[in-house]
Amino acid sequence: MWRDPGIPTDSFYQVRPECTDVPKTKFKIKAGKTLSVRKWQAAFSPEGYLDIGRTLSRIHRGGVHPTIRGEVWEFLLGCFDPKSTSAEREEIRQSRRAQYAVLKEECRQLFPIVGSGRYITAPTITEDGVPIQDPLVLLEANPDKGPVSLPQENGNSENFKSASGNSSDVDALNFVNTGTSHSSAIAKEEDKQVIQWKLTLHQIGLDVVRTDRTLVFYEKQENLSKLWDILAVYAWFDKDVGYCQGMSDLCSPMIILLDDEADAFWCFEHLMRKLRGNFRCTETSVGVETQLCNLASITQVIDPKLHQHLETLGGGDYLFAFRMLMVLFRREFSFGDSLYLWEMMWALEYDPDLFSLYEDPESVNEKVDGSKGKAKSIRQYGKYERENLTLGAKSAEAQLPISVFLVASVLKDKSAKLLTEARGLDDVVKILNDITGNLDARKACTGAMKLHKKYLKKAKKT
């Protein structure tokens, strides 16, 4: 029987020619399996209602065509309700764009590099709120001004000149630090929230220049600055979490898939609603530790020998799986395959109440309490979520994301090798690093689903 070999998707996410060691994308567009532009458009009624059930099954079978990924992801992440009309969605979109413009302007007032088409990679403020008179910052903020000489020993900004003797550079640095161009306006920042936000901005810049740099897309300064802007605005928007390393890996696909910066921001923000718990940090713990504990519990049930072996090696905290959970396998797959993996995960765990859960706090409380009000057709739920419902998962088990089972599936596949070859945690890390570029996204999801079903049945007996 003839089989469609599929069309490679690497051309949609072009890699710089000098980057020869990048894993090839395994995901291919297959007629009859991949959600195509035609099938996507046909899934909407004349009013704009989306048949989400049919869409989910298509995504699970063959992913999403790259040209429509952005708009499909907006539904998968709960940005829009499949029961909404086209007119209602457009109203929401315009409202969100206006809200983002307000947020971005608020950030620009605090730090004028936001929205300027540039970004910084050097700190501009101390933890005490004192502006840093750093020539590197000035040069980044004003790249066309030429090199800058160091300030005089007395620290007086009157004596701070550019190499060309242009005193306007002093005003530019003041502008970065205080939001004003008056030379005498350099003052200590007193607002702790503003200080904390400004302290993250150069770290965002350092991460931005390292994110997906094998892609041709990021050869353009405007795309780097767009990524920096979105992350800077998000850090101000979600002050409880702020910015943490790894967020740039999660945000990067959004600006590649969605042309409008505001749309990309809100798509990223909705993804962070799923993942922000992983990034919550206190003085004593990191949020992802909860998921690592869940992973340990699952492995103990599914593969007790492996769990015992890992504990013997001192890896019972499962910190070796930290990166996989934090950035959702971005480093283990090629760029294209990681997007394919994400959309399959989101389709599998899709809940049709997602939009209302985000928009209506009372619904959120009901979700936490476990009283979900299942009046909807079961086919509107993703397959993973359906299993939680039909197998009677307890509330704690129902809240486990599929990503934890994906990691458990990888460990299960490598169990024999880990048991026979791992003599220390370095060996564990090396064995798991060897999977980079060798994993199949679809098989990984299938393995995760099998483990999930097995785990629920075993957990039900206990």
N, C-alpha and C positions, 0 to 999 in steps of 0.2 A: 504494500500500500504506500502511495506517495505521501511524503511528509514535507510540510513547508519548513525549510531550514531556517527561515527567519532572516530579517534584515539587521545587521549590526547597528548599534546605537552610538558608537564612539564618535561619529561625526557630529553629533549634537553637543558633545562636551569635549571640544578639541583640546588635545594635550600639546604642550610646547614641544617642538621637534627634538630639542636637546634632552628631554626627559625620556630616556629609553627604558628605564627600569620600572615604569608604571604598569600595574597589572591590567591586562586586557579585560574589557567588559564582556561578561558572559551573556547578559540579558540581550535578547533579540526580539524585534517586533515580529509577531507571528499573526498572519491573517486568521481570523476566527477565534483567536485566543486573547490577544492584546486588545485593551479598550481603545478603539480607534476614534478618530474625530467623528466619523459618521455614526458609530454606535453611541457615542457620548451625546451627540445632538439628538438622536432618536430617543434617548432615555427621558427627555423632557416633554411634558404636555404643552399644548399651545399657550397655556398661561404661565408655564415655567416650572411646574412641579416636577421634581426629579424622582424617577423610579429607582430608589436607592438599592433595593434588594437585587435587582438585575445587575446594577453597576458593581456592587460588591463582589458578586460571583465572577464577573468578567475580570475584575482586577486580580482576584485570587488565582484565576486560571493563567493570566498572562501579562499582568502589570498594565501600565498606562502608557500610551504613546507620548513621547517627550514633548510634542507640541502643545498638549493640553494638560500636562502634569500640574501646572500651577493652579488652574481653576478647579481641577479635580481634588487636589489637596485641600483647597479651601473648604470643601464639603467634608472630607475625611477627618479634618482637624476640628470641625465644629464651628467654623467661621460663619457658615450659613446653614439654614434649616432646609432639608430637602422638601419640606412641605410648604416652603415659601414660594411666592410668585417672582418672576423676573423683576417686576417693578419694586417689590418689597426689598429684594436683595440690592438693587441699585441704590435705593434710599439708604440702606444700612452702609453700603460701600462709601457713599458720599459723606455720610455722617462720620465714619471712621477716618476718612482722609482728612476731614476738617479737624478732628480731634488730634490726629498725628501732627498736623501743621502747628497746632497750638502747643503741643508737647515739645516739638522740635524748636519752636521759637523761644520757649521758656529755657531750653538748654542753651540756645545760642546767646541769649541774654546773659547767662551765667558764664559761658565760655565760647567766644565768638568764632572759634575754629569750626564748631559744629555747623554744618551746612555750607562751608566755604569751599568744598571740593578738596580739602586737605585733611590731614590727621597728624597726630603726634605719637612719638615713641619714647619721649623723655619726660620725666616728671616735671610738673609745673608748680607744685605746692608741697610743703612739708606736712607731716601729720599734725603739726601745731597750727596749720593754716597760713604759714608764712610763704609768700610767693618765692619761687626759685629763679634767680637771675642767671639763667643758663643760656649761653650762646647757641647751643644745639637746639633748644626750644625755639629760640628766635629764628634760626635758620629754617626750621621745619615750618614755622608759621608763615614765614615770608621767603620762600625759596628763590624769588627773583631779585632779592636785595643783595646777594653776594655774601661772602663769609663775614663773620662778626668777630670783633676783638673782645677779649675778656673785660669785665668791669674793673674799675679801679679798686684798690684795696679798701677804701672807705665805704664802698658799696653804694655810693651816691649815683643815682641814675643819671644825674646831669653829666657825669663823666663817661657814661656808657655810650659808645659810638660804634657804628658799623665800620668795616674796613674801608668803606668808601667815604667815611666821614658823615654819613647821612644820619642826622639825629632823629629822623622819623622812625628809625628802627627801635628806638627806645620807647616811643609811643606804641609801636606794634606789640612789644613785649608786655607793656602795661595793659594793653588791650586784651592780650591772652590771659593775663593773671587777674584782671579786675573787671573787664568789660567796659573800660573807659580808655580813651586815648590821651587823657591828660597826664603829663609826666609825673606830677606830684601825687597821683592817685594810687600808687602802690601801697596797699594796706593789708593788714593781716585779716584773713577770712575768719569770721567767728562762728558761722553756722556749721554745726557738726555734720549735718546731712550733705551740705555743699562740699565740705572738705572731703568727706568719704567718697563722694561721687567723683570729684576732680582727681583724687588719688588713683582711681581705676582707669582713667582715660588713656594714660600712656601704656598701661598693661594691655588694654584693648588694642591699641596700635601695634604693639609688639606681636600680639597673636594674629591680628589681621594680616600682617605681611608674611606670616608663615602659613596661612590657611589656603589650601588648594592652589598653591603656587605653581603646580604643574600644569594648570589650566590656562589656555590662551586668554580666557575671559579676564583673568586678573593681571594681565599685562597692562591694562588700562587703569590709570590713576583714579578715574572717576568711579570705577567699580570698587576699588579698595576703599575709597573715601565713603562710598554709599554703605558698605558693610560696617565701617567704623561709626558712621552716623547712627545707623539703626541700633547697634549695640550700645552706643553712648546714651541714646534716648531711652532704650529699654532699662539700662542701669538706673536712670533717674525715675522712670515710670514705676519700676518694681524695686523700691528701696529696701525691702526686706531681704531680697536675694542679691540685688545689685548685679555685678558682673563677676563671673567665675570662668576660669580657663576651661575650654571645651565648648562654650556657647558659640564661639565663632564657627566651629565645625557644624553646629546645628543650624546656624543662621545662613551660612553661605549658599546652600541650595535655593533658599527662598528668593534671594536677589537675582539668581541666575534664571529662575523659573517665572518670576513675576516682574514685569517691567516697572510697574509703579512702586515707588519706594514705600509709600504708606501701606499698600496691599501686602508687600513683603514683610513689613514690620508686624502687621496684625496676624499674618500667617505664622510668623515666628513666635509671636506672643501666645498664640493658641497652642503651639507645640510646647512652649514652656509651661503652660498650665498642666500638661501631662507630666512634665519632667522636673518642674521647679523644686519638688521635694528632694530630688537628688542633689541639688545645688545649695540647699539650705545648710548653713554652717553655724555651729556654736563654738564656744571655747573648748568643748569636750568631744564634739562629734561632727561628722560630715553626713549630710542627708542620705547619700548613696549607701551608707552602712546598713540601712534598713533593707535595701534590695539585696545586699551581699548576705545578710542573715537569712533572707528568704531563699536565696540560691543555695546556701548551706543546708537549709531544711529540706529543700526539694531533692538535692543530691543524696542526702542521708536516706530519704525514702526510696528513691529510684535506684541508686547505686551505692549501697552502704559500704562496700569494700573500698571503693574509690574515696568516699568521704573519710573513712578511717585512715587511709593512706595519706591523704592531704593533711589531716590533723597531725599525724605522726611527723610529717615534714615541717610542721609549724605553719601550715597554710590554712588552718581552720577558719580564719577570718575571711578567706577568699578574696583578699586584696588584689591578687593577680588578675581578677576579672573586672577590676575597677574601671578601666578604660572602655571596655566593651559596653558596659551599662551607661556610662556617662555620655558617650557620644554615639551610642546606638550603632556600633560596628563600623563607623566611618573609616577606621584605619585598617580593618580586616578585609574590606571589599574595595574594588575600584569605585570611582565616583559614581558611575552609572549604575553599578550593581547595588550600591548602598541606597540609592534612591528607589530602586526596584524593591529592595528588602523593606524599606520604610513603608511604602504604599501597601505592600502586602500585609505587613503587621497591622497598620491602621485599618485596613479593610477587614481583617480577621477579628479585631477587637472593637469594631464599630458599634456604637450604641446610638440609635436614632433619637434618643433624648439628649444627645450631647449639647446641641445648641441651646435648648431650654435650660439644661443644667448649668451652663455657663452664664446665661442671661438672667436666670431667676434664682435668687439665693434660697428660696423655700424649696425649690426642686433639688438643689444641691444638698440641703439638709436631709431631705427624704432619701436621696441616694446613699448618703452616709449611714442612715439608719437602716438601710436595706429594704425599705418599702418603695419599690421602684414603679409600681403601678403599670403592669405589663398588659396594656390594652392593645398594643400594636401587634401586627403580624410578626411572627417569629422570623420570617424571611428578611425583615428589615434590619436584623441584627447580624453582625459579623459572625463567622463560624465559631470563633473562639468564645465570643460572648454567648452564643447560643448554647455551647457546651456548659458554660457556667450556669446557665438557667436550667437546662434539661437534666444535668447531673446533680443539681441541688447544691452548688458550691456555697459554703458558709461565707459570711460577709468578708472575712479576712482573706479567704482564698480567692473570692471573686475580684478582689482589688489587686491581685498580683498581675502585673503587666506581662504581656507575651514575651517581652525582651528578656525577662528572667529565665523563661523556659528555653529561649534561644541559646543563651549561654549554657544552660544545663544540658542542652542537646549537643553542643560542641564538646563539652566535657565527657559526655556519654560516648560520643564517637571516638574520642581520644583516650578512653578509659584504659584500654589494654596497654597502650604505649606509656601512659602516665604510671600505671602500676608496675611495669617492667623496667622502664628506663629512668624515671624521675627519682633521683637520690637526694634532691634538695630543691628548694624553691626556685633556684636559678634554672634548673632543668625543667620545672613546670612552666616557667615563663618562656623558655626557649621552644618547648614543644608547642605551646599555644601561639607563639609568634610565627611558627612555620605555617600556620593556616592562612596567613595573609595572602590574598590573591588566589587562594585555592578553594575557597568555599563557594558553594552554589546557593544562591539566595532562596530559591524555591525549595530545594531539598532541606535547607536549614529551617524554613517555616514549617514544612511537613514534619520534620523531626520534633520541632517544638510542640506542634499540635498533638502528636502521639504521646509525648511525655506529659503534657498537660492532662490529657484524658486519663492516662495511667495514674498520675498523681492524685487526681480528684477521686478516683475509685478507691485508691489505697487510703487516702485521707478520710474518706467517708466511713471506712471500716473501723477506724481508730476512735 
